[in-house]
Amino acid sequence: MLLRDVYDFLDNLSPFNTQDDWDNSGLLVGEFEQDVERIYLSLDIDTDLIDSIEMNSLLVTHHPLIFKGLKRVVYSTYPSNILKKMIQKNISLISMHTNFDKSHLNIYVAKNILGFDIEDTQEYVCYFRIDKDFNEFALHVKQKLGIEYLKTVKASDFIGLGAITTGSGGDLIESVKADCFLSGDFKYHQALYAKENGLSLIEIGHYESERFFGECLMENLKNLPLKVIMSNSKNPFDYI
């Protein structure tokens, strides 16, 4: 199957032209006339992952390997070390980042992982009804996401309407109209602002909330005449 055909399928599923201006989703490595033998799905790319991938494959990631223009390609540093191995193994790369957040990932985590019915979606924010005690809901989130420790801001004891942005959503706090906001990478002053304005927060981690990218996309690739392999990079953080 030609890479162009896979790209067109993904573009119809989650249009690349809906990505944010600062993003770099789309075809990042390879050429459209290249034959693809298999597809790997992953949140990111690290050395262990790229070493495990077979030659002549297509890698579809959530996060783009290249965000900004590279001024130099030094093979001993990231991401040039990854690019070198990809070229040597004829591995192509398509990334689906902010376009897929808007169309699929936030909804998938709220509905399929956390188990809530969606009430509304607004760009990156997905709203759902909770109607639970805050502590009870926090325990539910821990269990469903498999997170051992949660960092929270408790602004009220009862949570009616919830909102989620997978990945890093701290900059959206001022626009969220809910009782509790779930996202990753909250900063101190964002937490203070949220608490003073009655918005509870549950930090669900960047990796932890977006690691379902491959699982979500896999459901939409079942009819392609290619072998699709679920994989994932490792979380760079350790918790001790």
N, C-alpha and C positions, 0 to 999 in steps of 0.2 A: 504494500500500500504506500502511495506517495505521501510524503510529509504534508504536501499541500492539501490533500484530502482530509487528513487529520486536523490540520489547522482550520479548515473551513467548517468542519464539524464542531470544533470547540468554539469558533467564532459565532456560529448560530446558537450554540448553547448559552454562551455568556459573551456578548459582543465586546471585542477588544476596544472599540471606540468609546466605551463607557468608562474606561479607566480614567483616573485623575491625571491632570496635566503633569504632575511630578513623577508619576509612575513610569515603569518601563516594562509593561506586560507585552506579550506577543512572542514572535520568533527571535531568540537571542543568539542561538548558535545553530548552524546548519544551513541548508538550502531547500527551497520548496520542492525541487525535483528529486530529492533524495528518497531512496527506498527505505521504508521503516519496517523492521522485522518484529519489534515488540515495543511496548510502552511501559515505562516505570513511572510511578506516581510518588511524590514526596513533598514535604513542606519546604525543605531547603536542600542544599547540596553540601556535604562534607566529604573529607578524604575517604573515610570508610565506605560511604555509599558509592562514590564514583569508582572505587576499586572493585566493588562487587558487581557492577553493571556490565553486561555483556556488550561486545562490540556491535556496531550498526543498530543501536537502539535509540529511541526517543525518550527523553526525560521530560516530564511535565511537572513543574513545581509551582507552589503558591508564591513564594518570594522570588523575585528576580535575582539572579546571580550578579548581574550588572545593573546598578541603579543609575550611576552617573558615568560620564565619559572617562575611560581609562587613559591616563597620561603616560603610563609606562606599563609594560608587561614583564614583570620580574618573576621568574618561575618559582622562586623560593618563598613568595608571599601570596596570601589570599587576596583576590580570587584568581590570580594568574596561574597558581599551581593547579587549580581545578580546571581552568580553561585548557591548559596544556594537555592534561590527561583526556579531556573530552575530545579534543581534536585528534589526538593519537588513536583513540578508540572509535572514532567516527560516531560520537554520541551527539545528537541534536538536543536542543533545549527550547521548550516553550514555557513561558511563565504566565500564570493567570492570577493576578493579585487583586487590585482594587475592583476590577470588573467582576470577579468571582465573589468577592465579599458582598457586593451589592446584590448580586443575583441569586446566590446560593448559600454561602457558608454560614452567615449569621442565622439565617432561617433554619438551616440544617441542625446546627448546634442547639438552638432553642427548642426545636420541635422533636428531632430524632434522638438527641442525646439527653437533654434535660427533661423532655416529655411534656412540654407546654404547648397549648394552642396559640397560634399567632393572631394577634389583634390588628397589628399595623406594622408597616416597615417604612422607614424614611431614610433614604440613602444608606448609611452604614448602621443605623440603629433599628433593631428589631424589638417590637413591644409585645409582651405577653402577660396574661393574667396569672397572678400567683395566689393571693389571698391566704397567706400563711404567716405565722409568727416568724420574726427575723431569724432567730436561732434555728428553728426547724428548717427554714428554707436554706440557710447556710449549710446545714448538715446534708441536705438533699444534694446541693451543688457539689460538695466534697465527694460524696459517694458516686454520683453520676460521672464526674470528670476525673475521678481517681486522684484527687489532690489531697495530700496528707495534711498540709497546713494552708489556711486561708488568712489573708490580711484583709480586714474589714473596717468599714466606717459605719457605725450603727447610729442612724439619725432618728429612728423610731422603732418601736417594738413590733409593729404590724406592717407587712408589705402587701399592698394591693396590686399595683401595676409594676411589672418589671421591665427592664430593657437590657439588651446585650449588644456589645460590639466586640467581636473576636479580635484578638491581637491587641493593638495599642489604641485605646479609645479615650484617654484622659483629656485630650483637647476638645472633646465633644460634651464634656460635663455641663457646660453652661446652657446647652441647647436641649438636654435630655429632660423630657417631661414625664417622670415616673417616680415611684417611691424608692426603687433600688436599681442601681446600674451595675452591670457585670462587665468587666473588661480587664485588660492587663496594663502593666506599666504605669500605674497611677503615681503621680508625684505628690510630695508633701503638701504643697500649697493648693493643689487640686483637691486633695482630701479635706483640707481645712475649709475650702470654699463649699464643697459639697455638704459637709456636716452642718455648717452655719446656715445653709439654705434648705435644710431638711431632706437632702438626698443621701440615702444609704449607699454604700459602695461595697462590692465584693470583688477583690482582685483575683482573677482566675488564671493569670499568667499568659504571656504571649504564646509561648510554645504549647502550653497545655490546652489553650482554647482553639488554636489553629491546627493542631496535629490531626484533626479530623478531615482535613482537606482531601487527602487521597481517598478516604472512605466515602466522602460525599461525591467526589467526581467519578469514582468507580461505578456507582449506581447508574451513571449516564453513559458509560462506555461499553456496556455489556453486549451491544449489538454490533460493535465494530469487529471486522474480520482480522483481529490482531490479538495476540496474547497481552493482557494487561496485568502488570505485576504491582501489587501493593508493597511499597517500601516506605522508609522514612529516615530522615537525618536524625541525629541524636540531639537531645537538649544540651546546649553548651553549659548550662548551670547544673551544679550539684547542690544538694540540700543536706546539711549535716546538723 
